Amino acid sequence: MSHPTAETPRAYQDSPASSMSTLLRILKSAPQDLWLDTIRRAKPRVHDELVFWMLNQTECDFAVAAHAFYHSDPAHYLDDPRPLPPHPAPGQTFAQVLINWDKGYYRTHKLQLELRDVHPRTVAGLNQKSMARPRGSLPFAIPARFLDPWGGKPIALPPYLSPDDAIHLWPIYAALQLRVPDDPPGLPRQIAKARKAIGLFSFRTRRS
């Protein structure tokens, strides 16, 4: 990742805690399209606190929760079933999603899951495991909605809301190690691409 410079927007130079606070404020008033885009950029363990916060917001779309649910390896919990913790902590996503569902969360489903969220074979495999369990043998219940998570519309992020392209978002996502291009949008990225192209051309010239 590129190092902050005098030309780099200030948010990129802020501490992770400050950047996280800024991101949460942005998400709170942003469309759910940005939420789903953001959770797709998150990394296991690195962004558990961020995912935990998103899943605890009443406006969280079902697709965001379903992405988190399937990335928590739900099949493991069917193979080794244990009671859910009453108060899940960050990282206990499987329990958090199920408990919040019982509270009435995630009933809005506007966005569509893609292969990067969950593969149909994974959903089919979880269905098979669920049906193979004797009724009442699990200390939790997987809602039927999560066993058929399809529907909704693909996300639509204009450039000003895309962390890849928005100059006010890229520095925040980069500072938090969310998946974004290494170089800032605009001229810095164009210069970096040009340098890489020149370097590749020089390497090929030396090899030939």
Secondary structure, 3 states (H helix, E strand, C coil): CCCCCCCCCHHHHCCHHHHHHHHHHHHHCCCHHHHHHHHHHCCCCCCHHHHHHHHCCCCCCHHHHHHHHHCCCHHHHHHCCCCCCCCCCCCCHHHHHHHHHHCCCCCCCCECCCCCCCCHHHHHHHHHHHHHCCCCCCCCCCCHHHHCCCCCECCCCCHHHCCCCCCCCHHHHHHCCCCCCCCCCCHHHHHHHHHHHHHHHHHHHHHC
